[in-house]
Amino acid sequence: MSAIELANYLKERLQELNITTTAAAEQSGISRQTWHKLLRAEIAEAKLSTLIQVAETLESHPLSMLRIYFQGKPSAE
């Protein structure tokens, strides 16, 4: 599991999409506290449903998020 790489990816996507943490929380239905924990890599185990909601909010495919979370950031294809 790579919570740090997931946190880095989330930060990059929020910046690319110009979305604040508050806006992401509102859009996803996930609390700001959970978003901040994800962004600080403070969640040892995230629920699958949470990762799917995060992926949708960040306009990413859920499988990409799962790969990063469980295997680390994939190499460029």
MARNUNU-370059 format. One line per field, with one value per residue (C-alpha): residue in three letters; x, y, z; residue number from 1. Coordinates in Angstrom, 2 decimals. Last residue first. Layout:
<tivos>
resn = c(ALA, ...) .
u = c(X, ...) .
v = c(Y, ...) .
w = c(Z, ...) .
resi = c(NUM, ...) .
</tivos>
This chain:
<tivos>
resn = c(GLU, ALA, SER, PRO, LYS, GLY, GLN, PHE, TYR, ILE, ARG, LEU, MET, SER, LEU, PRO, HIS, SER, GLU, LEU, THR, GLU, ALA, VAL, GLN, ILE, LEU, THR, SER, LEU, LYS, ALA, GLU, ALA, ILE, GLU, ALA, ARG, LEU, LEU, LYS, HIS, TRP, THR, GLN, ARG, SER, ILE, GLY, SER, GLN, GLU, ALA, ALA, ALA, THR, THR, THR, ILE, ASN, LEU, GLU, GLN, LEU, ARG, GLU, LYS, LEU, TYR, ASN, ALA, LEU, GLU, ILE, ALA, SER, MET) .
u = c(2.76, 4.39, 5.18, 2.40, 2.19, 2.25, 0.83, -2.25, -3.17, -1.76, -3.44, -6.72, -6.68, -6.04, -8.84, -11.25, -10.65, -9.81, -12.02, -10.84, -14.33, -14.88, -11.58, -12.37, -15.77, -14.13, -11.48, -14.20, -16.20, -13.09, -12.69, -9.30, -6.87, -3.84, -5.22, -2.77, -1.31, -1.47, -3.78, -5.89, -6.22, -7.16, -9.80, -11.19, -11.43, -13.06, -15.82, -16.65, -19.82, -17.75, -18.68, -18.79, -15.50, -13.82, -15.05, -13.64, -10.33, -10.08, -10.38, -8.15, -8.39, -4.62, -4.17, -6.67, -5.06, -1.55, -2.63, -4.47, -1.42, 0.84, -1.57, -1.77, 2.02, 2.12, -0.67, 1.27, 0.00) .
v = c(4.05, 6.06, 3.95, 3.16, 5.05, 2.67, -0.82, -0.73, 2.95, 3.79, 0.81, 1.61, 5.19, 4.05, 1.51, 4.27, 6.14, 9.74, 12.80, 14.01, 13.81, 10.40, 9.11, 10.41, 8.69, 5.43, 5.76, 6.31, 3.28, 1.12, 2.18, 3.62, 1.67, 3.23, 6.73, 9.43, 9.97, 13.75, 14.28, 11.28, 12.67, 16.08, 14.50, 12.54, 15.72, 17.55, 14.95, 12.88, 13.77, 13.96, 17.44, 19.00, 17.43, 18.37, 21.95, 22.13, 20.61, 23.24, 22.34, 23.87, 20.71, 20.43, 21.42, 18.86, 16.28, 16.96, 16.87, 13.58, 12.06, 13.08, 11.58, 8.35, 8.18, 8.64, 6.10, 3.45, 0.00) .
w = c(-20.29, -17.57, -14.51, -12.09, -8.80, -5.89, -5.73, -3.48, -3.39, -6.81, -8.41, -6.64, -7.89, -11.45, -11.12, -10.09, -13.35, -12.66, -12.89, -9.49, -8.01, -9.58, -8.22, -4.72, -4.80, -5.87, -3.15, -0.55, -1.73, -1.45, 2.14, 3.04, 5.16, 6.81, 6.49, 7.44, 3.98, 4.56, 1.56, 2.59, 6.12, 4.73, 2.50, 5.46, 7.55, 4.66, 4.79, 1.72, -0.21, -3.36, -4.58, -1.12, -0.06, -3.33, -2.94, 0.58, -0.51, -3.21, -6.88, -9.57, -11.69, -12.00, -8.33, -7.08, -9.37, -8.09, -4.43, -4.98, -6.68, -3.80, -1.27, -3.29, -3.36, 0.40, 1.04, -0.84, 0.00) .
resi = c(77, 76, 75, 74, 73, 72, 71, 70, 69, 68, 67, 66, 65, 64, 63, 62, 61, 60, 59, 58, 57, 56, 55, 54, 53, 52, 51, 50, 49, 48, 47, 46, 45, 44, 43, 42, 41, 40, 39, 38, 37, 36, 35, 34, 33, 32, 31, 30, 29, 28, 27, 26, 25, 24, 23, 22, 21, 20, 19, 18, 17, 16, 15, 14, 13, 12, 11, 10, 9, 8, 7, 6, 5, 4, 3, 2, 1) .
</tivos>
